[in-house]
C-alpha cells in the first residue's frame, strides 16, 4: 500500500485523529475536546513512514474535519503549531483566546 491510500479518521474513544493506510495506523494526533474546541497535545508518525508527507496530510485532514464540524482549536502540539504557521488558511480555526504562534 502507498501513502496515496492514506485516510484521516477521528477516533473519539481514543481522543485522536488517526492516519491510516488500509488497516495500518501510520500516525495520530491526540486531543481533548473542551467546550466546542479541540486541544491538540501530541502528533506522531510511525518512523517507518516518516518523510512521505503523512504528518502534513494528517494535520490538514484533521483541521479540515474540525472546520466542517464548526469547532475551534487550541494548539499545544509543536507539530500542529508549526503546520498552522506554514498554512495561514487555517488561522480562522484558532480559539479566540489563542494567539498565533510566533517565532
N, C-alpha and C positions, 0 to 999 in steps of 0.2 A: 504494500500500500504506500501511497505517496502523500506528501503534505497537501497536495491538491484536494485530497478527500477529507480534509480537516473540517470538523464541525465544532461549534462552540455551544454548549448547553448549560443551563442553570441547574444546579443540584441543590435545592433549598434545604434538604435534610442535612447535607454536609456543609452547607453555607459556603458554597464556592461555585464559580463558573469553571467548567471543565473544557479543555481542548481534547478532542478525541479523533483518532484515525481508526475508523471501524470501531471495534470494541476496546481498543487500546487507549488508555489515558496517557497523554503526552505532555500535559501541562494543566495548571489550575491557578485561579486567583481566589484567595479566601476573603470572605467578607462577613460583616454583621449588618443586619437590616435594623434601622432605628428610625422611627417616626418619619416614614416617607423618603428615607435616603439610605444609600448603601455606603458603608465604611469599608474601604479596602485596606487590608493589613499585609498581605503577602502574595507574591506571584512566583511560580516556579515552573520551569520547563525541564522535562526529562533530559539529562545530559546527552543521551544518545540522539536526541532530536534538536539540540541547540544549533544555531546558525542557519536555520531553514525558514526563519520568519514566523515561527509558530507563536512566539511571545507577542509580537505585534498584532498578529491576526486574532489571538486570544483577547488582547486588550481592546481592539476595535470591535470585535463581536460582542464583548461584554458591554462596552459603552453604548453600542447601537441598541442592544436589548434594553438597557436602562432607559435610554431616551424613549424607546417605543412604549415603555411602561409608565412614562411620566414621572420618573423618580430623579433624584439628585444624588451626587456623590460627595463623599469626603474621602480624601486620599491620604493614607498613612503609608502606603506601599511605595517604595522608591521606584520600582519598575513602572507602575501605573502613572506615578507623578511625572516621570521622565517622558513617557509616551504622550501624556496630555500636553506637556510643554512643547513637544515637537509637532503636535496636532491641535492647534488652537480651535479647530472646528468643534471640539468637544468642551470648550470653556463654559458654554451655557449649562452644562450638567453639574457644575460645581455648586455645592450648597452655598447659600449667600454669605454665610459667616466664614467661608474658607477662602483666603486669598490665593491667587495664582502663585505657583511655586516660582521662585526666582533663583538665579544663580546657575 
